[in-house]
Amino acid sequence: MVPLLPQAVRTGYKRTITRYQAKNCEGCPLRSECHQQKGNRIIEVNHNWNRLKQKANKRLKTKRGISKRKQRCFDTEPVFANIKHNHHFKRFMLRGIDKVHIEMGLLALVHNLRKKVA
């Protein structure tokens, strides 16, 4: 086990990855099913990421989480379907996060205005 130094990713969050390496994979009957590396198997694990995923999964399986997931079908998905189908919006015309943010804001504004008029 070798903990690697924290790395900054594009989002700005730091992550610590722990690397585990098997001592001897030669002669193992499950080697071909386990990995295709030349040497021993190496696994990199981000324990904080796994903890956060388990926490989110646990929250999603509660009664409140299930009801929120069911509600999403009625709240969010029809909006995007409407924008895609009725506004014939398949892809962004502009490039860059700032321009895409503005374009999406305009689409949301148009959608809300159409809802108010109807």
Secondary structure, 3 states (H helix, E strand, C coil): CEECCCEECCCCCEECCEEEECCCCCCCCCHHHHCCCCCCCEEEECHHHHHHHHHHHHHHCCHHHHHHHHHHHHHCHHHHHHHHHHCCCCCCCCCCHHHHHHHHHHHHHHHHHHHHHC
